[in-house]
Amino acid sequence: MRRVKRHSSFKKNYKKRIAGYPKLVAQFEEKTNLFISGVSGYTIYDHPLTGKLVGKRSFSIANDCRVVYEVVDDICIFIDIGSHNQVYR
């Protein structure tokens, strides 16, 4: 089981981009539970990032909704959430 923390920027972006959409909230909770339990692969499409986000990873919540995170001392820190264009800018 993975330990997860949410960075302040993640909390702000979650509130602004996700919290107002009940369907996305439900998808976030479902995919986050899978992520925490250690599921990987196509179900959540967890993958390493490149370019200016090298060293970080991402997993999918919905078709165009991603969570960007990094692992520090065995703790997954959620950094950003939003559409492809919002998180990979």
Secondary structure, 3 states (H helix, E strand, C coil): CCEEEECHHHHHHHHHHCCCCHHHHHHHHHHHHHHHCCCCCCCCCCEECCHHHCCCEEEEEECCEEEEEEEECCEEEEEEEECHHHHCC
